[in-house]
Amino acid sequence: MALAIGEVIEKARSELNSLTGLEIESTLGAAREDEGWLVSVEVIEKHSIPDGMDILATYETKLDSDGNMLEFKRTKMRKRIDMENIEE
């Protein structure tokens, strides 16, 4: 039975947290690929005071069609206070 997108996102977030020990801040996106899923999440790499100086990182995770994580990689880092260019 195919997994729903919500189930895939939850599996990606849970597995990434388990493997890295990093707190998941938010889900940035999820998309079905040829033989699985690509899920992007933002995590807190380092808490700072003030919060605006927290170091956030974007991770991309690839999961198979059953929701098993095949790979993950950090693709970007930034301070929370730094604004991103958001394309709509």
Secondary structure, DSSP 4 states (H G I P E B T S, - for coil): -PPPHHHHHHHHHHHHHHHH-PEEEEEEEEEEETTEEEEEEEEEEE--SSGGG-EEEEEEEEEETTS-EEEEEEEEEEETTSPPP---
